Amino acid sequence: MNKPTLDHIGIAVKSLDSARIYEALGLTIDHVETVTTQGVRTAFLSAGDANLELLEPTGADSTVAKFIEKRGEGIHHICFRVDDIESHLSRLKSLGYRLINESPVPGAHGCRVAFLHPAAGNGVLIELSEKS
Ligand code: CO
């Protein structure tokens, strides 16, 4: 099993127009995709080995909409790319960490993703992602 690598930092925004600050820094939007299962429209900006993922809620019932309502816009999650998501999930579960997704769900870029409960990460929402 390879060591996980930082894949992206997810940032909750009211509108993907918020990409402008990162474009002003010289980054460019590489990919825009609506992930219906997560209720978000995402924009990815490559920043070296890792990416920024801007998350705009698609509706009021989206978990990102609820996040913005409660805590305002800002850093929402960090994501590690892993090569065997199931074995990571079963090991974390056996170690007693709370998971939001006990098995992978479809994410952006056709990846299989799973979220750990923020309580497992000292308030940080951690996403694991495996490329298909
Ligand atoms: Co993400």
Backbone and ligand atoms as CSV (ligand in chain L), in Angstrom:
chain,resi,resn,atom,element,x,y,z
A,1,MET,N,N,0.849,-1.197,0.000
A,1,MET,CA,C,0.000,0.000,0.000
A,1,MET,C,C,0.888,1.252,0.000
A,2,ASN,N,N,0.708,2.128,-0.973
A,2,ASN,CA,C,1.506,3.354,-1.036
A,2,ASN,C,C,1.051,4.352,0.020
A,3,LYS,N,N,1.961,5.236,0.372
A,3,LYS,CA,C,1.636,6.316,1.297
A,3,LYS,C,C,0.615,7.238,0.637
A,4,PRO,N,N,-0.423,7.689,1.382
A,4,PRO,CA,C,-1.387,8.636,0.796
A,4,PRO,C,C,-0.693,9.940,0.410
A,5,THR,N,N,-1.191,10.600,-0.637
A,5,THR,CA,C,-0.659,11.908,-1.019
A,5,THR,C,C,-1.790,12.930,-0.959
A,6,LEU,N,N,-1.423,14.180,-0.649
A,6,LEU,CA,C,-2.437,15.232,-0.598
A,6,LEU,C,C,-2.935,15.471,-2.021
A,7,ASP,N,N,-4.224,15.272,-2.235
A,7,ASP,CA,C,-4.801,15.435,-3.575
A,7,ASP,C,C,-5.395,16.823,-3.748
A,8,HIS,N,N,-6.211,17.235,-2.785
A,8,HIS,CA,C,-6.775,18.586,-2.878
A,8,HIS,C,C,-7.264,19.095,-1.531
A,9,ILE,N,N,-7.468,20.407,-1.502
A,9,ILE,CA,C,-8.108,21.081,-0.374
A,9,ILE,C,C,-9.442,21.578,-0.889
A,10,GLY,N,N,-10.524,21.197,-0.229
A,10,GLY,CA,C,-11.868,21.590,-0.641
A,10,GLY,C,C,-12.277,22.874,0.066
A,11,ILE,N,N,-12.763,23.841,-0.700
A,11,ILE,CA,C,-13.146,25.143,-0.152
A,11,ILE,C,C,-14.613,25.398,-0.481
A,12,ALA,N,N,-15.428,25.585,0.544
A,12,ALA,CA,C,-16.857,25.855,0.350
A,12,ALA,C,C,-17.044,27.316,-0.041
A,13,VAL,N,N,-17.728,27.543,-1.156
A,13,VAL,CA,C,-17.968,28.911,-1.642
A,13,VAL,C,C,-19.439,29.033,-2.051
A,14,LYS,N,N,-19.957,30.261,-1.988
A,14,LYS,CA,C,-21.336,30.478,-2.439
A,14,LYS,C,C,-21.406,30.402,-3.957
A,15,SER,N,N,-20.313,30.814,-4.606
A,15,SER,CA,C,-20.294,30.824,-6.070
A,15,SER,C,C,-18.891,30.494,-6.564
A,16,LEU,N,N,-18.828,29.757,-7.665
A,16,LEU,CA,C,-17.521,29.415,-8.256
A,16,LEU,C,C,-16.799,30.652,-8.778
A,17,ASP,N,N,-17.504,31.799,-8.833
A,17,ASP,CA,C,-16.842,33.063,-9.188
A,17,ASP,C,C,-15.702,33.372,-8.208
A,18,SER,N,N,-15.759,32.747,-7.036
A,18,SER,CA,C,-14.691,32.927,-6.039
A,18,SER,C,C,-13.356,32.434,-6.553
A,19,ALA,N,N,-13.349,31.712,-7.666
A,19,ALA,CA,C,-12.080,31.263,-8.270
A,19,ALA,C,C,-11.222,32.444,-8.685
A,20,ARG,N,N,-11.842,33.627,-8.823
A,20,ARG,CA,C,-11.106,34.804,-9.330
A,20,ARG,C,C,-9.851,35.117,-8.540
A,21,ILE,N,N,-9.910,34.994,-7.206
A,21,ILE,CA,C,-8.720,35.304,-6.399
A,21,ILE,C,C,-7.573,34.363,-6.763
A,22,TYR,N,N,-7.905,33.076,-7.013
A,22,TYR,CA,C,-6.861,32.106,-7.355
A,22,TYR,C,C,-6.362,32.327,-8.779
A,23,GLU,N,N,-7.274,32.777,-9.666
A,23,GLU,CA,C,-6.859,33.111,-11.025
A,23,GLU,C,C,-5.947,34.339,-11.006
A,24,ALA,N,N,-6.255,35.276,-10.098
A,24,ALA,CA,C,-5.401,36.461,-9.953
A,24,ALA,C,C,-4.007,36.060,-9.470
A,25,LEU,N,N,-3.941,34.911,-8.745
A,25,LEU,CA,C,-2.645,34.395,-8.287
A,25,LEU,C,C,-1.915,33.631,-9.378
A,26,GLY,N,N,-2.594,33.414,-10.506
A,26,GLY,CA,C,-1.945,32.729,-11.615
A,26,GLY,C,C,-2.380,31.290,-11.807
A,27,LEU,N,N,-3.299,30.794,-10.963
A,27,LEU,CA,C,-3.810,29.432,-11.156
A,27,LEU,C,C,-4.933,29.468,-12.184
A,28,THR,N,N,-5.201,28.324,-12.788
A,28,THR,CA,C,-6.284,28.269,-13.763
A,28,THR,C,C,-7.239,27.125,-13.417
A,29,ILE,N,N,-8.501,27.308,-13.787
A,29,ILE,CA,C,-9.494,26.255,-13.585
A,29,ILE,C,C,-9.254,25.179,-14.647
A,30,ASP,N,N,-8.975,23.955,-14.173
A,30,ASP,CA,C,-8.679,22.859,-15.097
A,30,ASP,C,C,-9.908,22.024,-15.402
A,31,HIS,N,N,-10.887,22.061,-14.493
A,31,HIS,CA,C,-11.979,21.094,-14.599
A,31,HIS,C,C,-13.159,21.609,-13.792
A,32,VAL,N,N,-14.343,21.602,-14.404
A,32,VAL,CA,C,-15.575,21.956,-13.685
A,32,VAL,C,C,-16.521,20.777,-13.823
A,33,GLU,N,N,-17.114,20.380,-12.720
A,33,GLU,CA,C,-17.983,19.200,-12.757
A,33,GLU,C,C,-19.045,19.284,-11.668
A,34,THR,N,N,-20.270,18.916,-12.023
A,34,THR,CA,C,-21.327,18.816,-11.014
A,34,THR,C,C,-21.336,17.390,-10.485
A,35,VAL,N,N,-21.247,17.263,-9.163
A,35,VAL,CA,C,-21.317,15.946,-8.534
A,35,VAL,C,C,-22.677,15.864,-7.854
A,36,THR,N,N,-23.642,15.279,-8.547
A,36,THR,CA,C,-25.033,15.291,-8.069
A,36,THR,C,C,-25.176,14.572,-6.732
A,37,THR,N,N,-24.404,13.465,-6.557
A,37,THR,CA,C,-24.525,12.712,-5.306
A,37,THR,C,C,-24.104,13.552,-4.100
A,38,GLN,N,N,-23.242,14.565,-4.311
A,38,GLN,CA,C,-22.788,15.401,-3.192
A,38,GLN,C,C,-23.497,16.758,-3.177
A,39,GLY,N,N,-24.326,17.020,-4.176
A,39,GLY,CA,C,-25.048,18.293,-4.232
A,39,GLY,C,C,-24.140,19.499,-4.432
A,40,VAL,N,N,-23.094,19.330,-5.238
A,40,VAL,CA,C,-22.142,20.423,-5.465
A,40,VAL,C,C,-21.725,20.544,-6.925
A,41,ARG,N,N,-21.391,21.793,-7.297
A,41,ARG,CA,C,-20.674,22.041,-8.531
A,41,ARG,C,C,-19.239,22.338,-8.112
A,42,THR,N,N,-18.294,21.651,-8.737
A,42,THR,CA,C,-16.904,21.778,-8.299
A,42,THR,C,C,-16.062,22.396,-9.403
A,43,ALA,N,N,-15.047,23.140,-8.992
A,43,ALA,CA,C,-14.043,23.650,-9.928
A,43,ALA,C,C,-12.684,23.291,-9.351
A,44,PHE,N,N,-11.853,22.644,-10.168
A,44,PHE,CA,C,-10.512,22.248,-9.735
A,44,PHE,C,C,-9.477,23.180,-10.339
A,45,LEU,N,N,-8.573,23.655,-9.483
A,45,LEU,CA,C,-7.455,24.471,-9.930
A,45,LEU,C,C,-6.181,23.766,-9.489
A,46,SER,N,N,-5.342,23.420,-10.430
A,46,SER,CA,C,-4.114,22.720,-10.103
A,46,SER,C,C,-3.111,23.685,-9.481
A,47,ALA,N,N,-2.506,23.263,-8.379
A,47,ALA,CA,C,-1.492,24.070,-7.700
A,47,ALA,C,C,-0.311,23.161,-7.383
A,48,GLY,N,N,0.474,22.866,-8.404
A,48,GLY,CA,C,1.604,21.953,-8.213
A,48,GLY,C,C,1.115,20.531,-8.080
A,49,ASP,N,N,1.583,19.833,-7.042
A,49,ASP,CA,C,1.219,18.425,-6.870
A,49,ASP,C,C,-0.200,18.252,-6.351
A,50,ALA,N,N,-0.760,19.303,-5.773
A,50,ALA,CA,C,-2.110,19.208,-5.219
A,50,ALA,C,C,-3.027,20.211,-5.924
A,51,ASN,N,N,-4.287,20.161,-5.596
A,51,ASN,CA,C,-5.284,21.009,-6.255
A,51,ASN,C,C,-6.125,21.731,-5.216
A,52,LEU,N,N,-6.796,22.774,-5.683
A,52,LEU,CA,C,-7.878,23.354,-4.904
A,52,LEU,C,C,-9.169,22.857,-5.537
A,53,GLU,N,N,-10.143,22.542,-4.710
A,53,GLU,CA,C,-11.459,22.140,-5.193
A,53,GLU,C,C,-12.467,23.118,-4.607
A,54,LEU,N,N,-12.974,24.019,-5.443
A,54,LEU,CA,C,-14.015,24.926,-4.963
A,54,LEU,C,C,-15.347,24.198,-5.040
A,55,LEU,N,N,-16.152,24.340,-3.998
A,55,LEU,CA,C,-17.423,23.618,-3.897
A,55,LEU,C,C,-18.558,24.621,-3.778
A,56,GLU,N,N,-19.403,24.657,-4.795
A,56,GLU,CA,C,-20.573,25.543,-4.778
A,56,GLU,C,C,-21.805,24.659,-4.624
A,57,PRO,N,N,-22.638,24.923,-3.603
A,57,PRO,CA,C,-23.818,24.077,-3.426
A,57,PRO,C,C,-24.796,24.210,-4.607
A,58,THR,N,N,-25.427,23.081,-4.974
A,58,THR,CA,C,-26.403,23.131,-6.068
A,58,THR,C,C,-27.810,23.395,-5.543
A,59,GLY,N,N,-27.999,23.293,-4.230
A,59,GLY,CA,C,-29.319,23.554,-3.664
A,59,GLY,C,C,-29.219,23.747,-2.172
A,60,ALA,N,N,-30.319,24.205,-1.560
A,60,ALA,CA,C,-30.308,24.526,-0.130
A,60,ALA,C,C,-30.131,23.281,0.736
A,61,ASP,N,N,-30.457,22.096,0.189
A,61,ASP,CA,C,-30.350,20.872,0.995
A,61,ASP,C,C,-28.969,20.220,0.877
A,62,SER,N,N,-28.070,20.845,0.102
A,62,SER,CA,C,-26.717,20.327,-0.035
A,62,SER,C,C,-25.966,20.453,1.289
A,63,THR,N,N,-25.124,19.453,1.617
A,63,THR,CA,C,-24.369,19.524,2.872
A,63,THR,C,C,-23.428,20.731,2.866
A,64,VAL,N,N,-22.959,21.133,1.667
A,64,VAL,CA,C,-22.088,22.308,1.580
A,64,VAL,C,C,-22.889,23.587,1.851
A,65,ALA,N,N,-24.159,23.628,1.422
A,65,ALA,CA,C,-25.017,24.778,1.730
A,65,ALA,C,C,-25.204,24.898,3.237
A,66,LYS,N,N,-25.394,23.747,3.888
A,66,LYS,CA,C,-25.576,23.751,5.353
A,66,LYS,C,C,-24.288,24.172,6.052
A,67,PHE,N,N,-23.147,23.720,5.513
A,67,PHE,CA,C,-21.844,24.096,6.059
A,67,PHE,C,C,-21.676,25.612,5.995
A,68,ILE,N,N,-21.989,26.220,4.834
A,68,ILE,CA,C,-21.815,27.669,4.660
A,68,ILE,C,C,-22.764,28.425,5.581
A,69,GLU,N,N,-23.978,27.911,5.725
A,69,GLU,CA,C,-24.972,28.542,6.598
A,69,GLU,C,C,-24.468,28.583,8.045
A,70,LYS,N,N,-23.846,27.470,8.477
A,70,LYS,CA,C,-23.405,27.350,9.859
A,70,LYS,C,C,-22.074,28.035,10.122
A,71,ARG,N,N,-21.116,27.876,9.193
A,71,ARG,CA,C,-19.737,28.300,9.472
A,71,ARG,C,C,-19.204,29.325,8.501
A,72,GLY,N,N,-20.001,29.648,7.481
A,72,GLY,CA,C,-19.534,30.595,6.469
A,72,GLY,C,C,-18.672,29.896,5.435
A,73,GLU,N,N,-18.270,30.657,4.416
A,73,GLU,CA,C,-17.406,30.091,3.385
A,73,GLU,C,C,-16.031,29.798,3.987
A,74,GLY,N,N,-15.316,28.868,3.392
A,74,GLY,CA,C,-13.964,28.595,3.868
A,74,GLY,C,C,-13.562,27.156,3.631
A,75,ILE,N,N,-12.431,26.776,4.248
A,75,ILE,CA,C,-11.904,25.421,4.041
A,75,ILE,C,C,-12.908,24.399,4.566
A,76,HIS,N,N,-13.250,23.451,3.714
A,76,HIS,CA,C,-14.297,22.472,4.015
A,76,HIS,C,C,-13.707,21.091,4.305
A,77,HIS,N,N,-12.734,20.659,3.522
A,77,HIS,CA,C,-12.125,19.347,3.747
A,77,HIS,C,C,-10.739,19.271,3.101
A,78,ILE,N,N,-9.990,18.261,3.524
A,78,ILE,CA,C,-8.744,17.932,2.836
A,78,ILE,C,C,-8.886,16.519,2.290
A,79,CYS,N,N,-8.258,16.278,1.168
A,79,CYS,CA,C,-8.433,14.976,0.514
A,79,CYS,C,C,-7.089,14.322,0.239
A,80,PHE,N,N,-6.979,13.064,0.657
A,80,PHE,CA,C,-5.801,12.254,0.368
A,80,PHE,C,C,-6.114,11.249,-0.725
A,81,ARG,N,N,-5.216,11.150,-1.690
A,81,ARG,CA,C,-5.343,10.123,-2.716
A,81,ARG,C,C,-4.729,8.839,-2.168
A,82,VAL,N,N,-5.464,7.749,-2.257
A,82,VAL,CA,C,-4.992,6.449,-1.765
A,82,VAL,C,C,-5.146,5.429,-2.882
A,83,ASP,N,N,-4.427,4.322,-2.755
A,83,ASP,CA,C,-4.517,3.331,-3.833
A,83,ASP,C,C,-5.386,2.133,-3.462
A,84,ASP,N,N,-5.842,2.048,-2.230
A,84,ASP,CA,C,-6.758,0.960,-1.887
A,84,ASP,C,C,-7.727,1.473,-0.824
A,85,ILE,N,N,-8.770,2.147,-1.287
A,85,ILE,CA,C,-9.662,2.861,-0.376
A,85,ILE,C,C,-10.363,1.905,0.588
A,86,GLU,N,N,-10.763,0.719,0.100
A,86,GLU,CA,C,-11.485,-0.216,0.984
A,86,GLU,C,C,-10.631,-0.647,2.184
A,87,SER,N,N,-9.350,-0.949,1.937
A,87,SER,CA,C,-8.541,-1.420,3.069
A,87,SER,C,C,-8.273,-0.278,4.052
A,88,HIS,N,N,-8.156,0.978,3.540
A,88,HIS,CA,C,-8.019,2.108,4.455
A,88,HIS,C,C,-9.276,2.243,5.317
A,89,LEU,N,N,-10.455,2.143,4.674
A,89,LEU,CA,C,-11.711,2.314,5.414
A,89,LEU,C,C,-11.877,1.219,6.466
A,90,SER,N,N,-11.553,-0.021,6.098
A,90,SER,CA,C,-11.759,-1.086,7.085
A,90,SER,C,C,-10.749,-0.968,8.223
A,91,ARG,N,N,-9.508,-0.529,7.918
A,91,ARG,CA,C,-8.544,-0.373,9.003
A,91,ARG,C,C,-8.951,0.761,9.937
A,92,LEU,N,N,-9.367,1.911,9.342
A,92,LEU,CA,C,-9.780,3.050,10.169
A,92,LEU,C,C,-10.977,2.674,11.043
A,93,LYS,N,N,-11.907,1.914,10.450
A,93,LYS,CA,C,-13.089,1.497,11.204
A,93,LYS,C,C,-12.686,0.573,12.355
A,94,SER,N,N,-11.772,-0.362,12.073
A,94,SER,CA,C,-11.351,-1.294,13.122
A,94,SER,C,C,-10.589,-0.562,14.225
A,95,LEU,N,N,-9.988,0.588,13.897
A,95,LEU,CA,C,-9.288,1.383,14.915
A,95,LEU,C,C,-10.250,2.285,15.689
A,96,GLY,N,N,-11.547,2.254,15.313
A,96,GLY,CA,C,-12.565,2.982,16.068
A,96,GLY,C,C,-12.860,4.377,15.551
A,97,TYR,N,N,-12.328,4.742,14.373
A,97,TYR,CA,C,-12.606,6.066,13.821
A,97,TYR,C,C,-13.984,6.085,13.166
A,98,ARG,N,N,-14.693,7.190,13.377
A,98,ARG,CA,C,-16.032,7.319,12.791
A,98,ARG,C,C,-15.928,7.669,11.321
A,99,LEU,N,N,-16.708,6.987,10.512
A,99,LEU,CA,C,-16.718,7.235,9.079
A,99,LEU,C,C,-18.083,7.774,8.676
A,100,ILE,N,N,-18.103,8.698,7.717
A,100,ILE,CA,C,-19.382,9.116,7.131
A,100,ILE,C,C,-19.784,8.090,6.074
A,101,ASN,N,N,-18.811,7.692,5.249
A,101,ASN,CA,C,-19.069,6.679,4.219
A,101,ASN,C,C,-18.297,5.415,4.570
A,102,GLU,N,N,-19.013,4.356,4.869
A,102,GLU,CA,C,-18.333,3.096,5.201
A,102,GLU,C,C,-17.851,2.380,3.956
A,103,SER,N,N,-18.430,2.739,2.820
A,103,SER,CA,C,-17.901,2.243,1.549
A,103,SER,C,C,-17.863,3.405,0.559
A,104,PRO,N,N,-17.002,3.303,-0.468
A,104,PRO,CA,C,-16.783,4.433,-1.374
A,104,PRO,C,C,-18.042,4.833,-2.138
A,105,VAL,N,N,-18.141,6.136,-2.431
A,105,VAL,CA,C,-19.233,6.689,-3.242
A,105,VAL,C,C,-18.599,7.409,-4.442
A,106,PRO,N,N,-19.390,7.657,-5.502
A,106,PRO,CA,C,-18.805,8.338,-6.670
A,106,PRO,C,C,-18.448,9.790,-6.362
A,107,GLY,N,N,-17.239,10.206,-6.754
A,107,GLY,CA,C,-16.797,11.584,-6.585
A,107,GLY,C,C,-16.497,12.213,-7.937
A,108,ALA,N,N,-15.890,13.409,-7.912
A,108,ALA,CA,C,-15.513,14.081,-9.158
A,108,ALA,C,C,-14.420,13.277,-9.867
A,109,HIS,N,N,-14.228,13.529,-11.152
A,109,HIS,CA,C,-13.207,12.868,-11.974
A,109,HIS,C,C,-13.405,11.350,-12.038
A,110,GLY,N,N,-14.611,10.859,-11.738
A,110,GLY,CA,C,-14.840,9.410,-11.759
A,110,GLY,C,C,-14.130,8.668,-10.634
A,111,CYS,N,N,-13.662,9.407,-9.621
A,111,CYS,CA,C,-12.975,8.763,-8.495
A,111,CYS,C,C,-13.978,8.114,-7.555
A,112,ARG,N,N,-13.485,7.181,-6.763
A,112,ARG,CA,C,-14.278,6.610,-5.672
A,112,ARG,C,C,-13.802,7.289,-4.396
A,113,VAL,N,N,-14.726,7.881,-3.655
A,113,VAL,CA,C,-14.336,8.681,-2.496
A,113,VAL,C,C,-15.098,8.235,-1.250
A,114,ALA,N,N,-14.565,8.583,-0.087
A,114,ALA,CA,C,-15.251,8.343,1.180
A,114,ALA,C,C,-14.795,9.415,2.160
A,115,PHE,N,N,-15.728,9.868,2.987
A,115,PHE,CA,C,-15.418,10.881,3.995
A,115,PHE,C,C,-15.378,10.251,5.375
A,116,LEU,N,N,-14.394,10.683,6.167
A,116,LEU,CA,C,-14.335,10.326,7.582
A,116,LEU,C,C,-15.153,11.371,8.322
A,117,HIS,N,N,-15.664,11.021,9.485
A,117,HIS,CA,C,-16.405,12.000,10.277
A,117,HIS,C,C,-15.422,13.042,10.808
A,118,PRO,N,N,-15.801,14.339,10.816
A,118,PRO,CA,C,-14.881,15.371,11.327
A,118,PRO,C,C,-14.388,15.078,12.754
A,119,ALA,N,N,-15.195,14.352,13.530
A,119,ALA,CA,C,-14.767,14.006,14.893
A,119,ALA,C,C,-13.524,13.119,14.858
A,120,ALA,N,N,-13.352,12.361,13.779
A,120,ALA,CA,C,-12.188,11.478,13.651
A,120,ALA,C,C,-10.920,12.279,13.372
A,121,GLY,N,N,-11.079,13.475,12.798
A,121,GLY,CA,C,-9.920,14.258,12.371
A,121,GLY,C,C,-9.775,15.561,13.131
A,122,ASN,N,N,-10.125,15.566,14.419
A,122,ASN,CA,C,-9.989,16.769,15.253
A,122,ASN,C,C,-10.654,17.980,14.605
A,123,GLY,N,N,-11.854,17.748,14.058
A,123,GLY,CA,C,-12.608,18.844,13.455
A,123,GLY,C,C,-12.344,19.024,11.966
A,124,VAL,N,N,-11.361,18.294,11.444
A,124,VAL,CA,C,-11.064,18.380,10.012
A,124,VAL,C,C,-11.805,17.264,9.287
A,125,LEU,N,N,-12.583,17.643,8.286
A,125,LEU,CA,C,-13.248,16.649,7.455
A,125,LEU,C,C,-12.225,16.081,6.474
A,126,ILE,N,N,-11.994,14.762,6.552
A,126,ILE,CA,C,-10.987,14.116,5.707
A,126,ILE,C,C,-11.682,13.263,4.652
A,127,GLU,N,N,-11.280,13.480,3.410
A,127,GLU,CA,C,-11.786,12.697,2.288
A,127,GLU,C,C,-10.673,11.775,1.791
A,128,LEU,N,N,-11.013,10.553,1.472
A,128,LEU,CA,C,-10.088,9.645,0.796
A,128,LEU,C,C,-10.595,9.460,-0.609
A,129,SER,N,N,-9.686,9.400,-1.574
A,129,SER,CA,C,-10.084,9.291,-2.969
A,129,SER,C,C,-9.179,8.296,-3.673
A,130,GLU,N,N,-9.815,7.415,-4.436
A,130,GLU,CA,C,-9.059,6.449,-5.236
A,130,GLU,C,C,-9.413,6.654,-6.690
A,131,LYS,N,N,-8.390,6.812,-7.523
A,131,LYS,CA,C,-8.618,6.967,-8.969
A,131,LYS,C,C,-9.132,5.664,-9.540
A,132,SER,N,N,-10.101,5.742,-10.433
A,132,SER,CA,C,-10.622,4.486,-11.001
A,132,SER,C,C,-9.830,4.129,-12.244
L,1,CO,CO,CO,-12.991,16.784,-2.357
